[in-house]
Amino acid sequence: NDSKKPESVVKSLIEAMAANDAQKIRSVFHENTKQAYGSGSWKSGSDFFSWLQSDIVDRKGYVDDAKFSTDGNEVIVTGQYSSEGYTNKANFLFVVEDGKIISWQMRY
């Protein structure tokens, strides 16, 4: 099933972010997904979903010109990330298991 493939899962996230579709954005993540900036500390579970709402959904975060590179269950997304009041080059490392994203690391 293509929709369960790591790259397809991450592409659906990037598309949902472009549409600012909060429900679809949340739906691609495992309930215990974790997130970190660089080598900083990880937030997971409800802390992750609070971050997702405040930093991605509420600020309408999206990636322009997204490029995808997949190695097993890891998907790297590069491009230009923008949200309200912020823009930076994207270098996101996602890990996908069983059709859900379980890890999102922002690398710089």
Secondary structure, DSSP 8 states (H G I E B T S, - for coil): -GGGSHHHHHHHHHHHHHHT-HHHHHHTEEEEEEEEETTS--EETHHHHHHIIIIIITTT-EEEEEEEEEETTEEEEEEEEEETTEEEEEEEEEEEETTEEEEEEE--
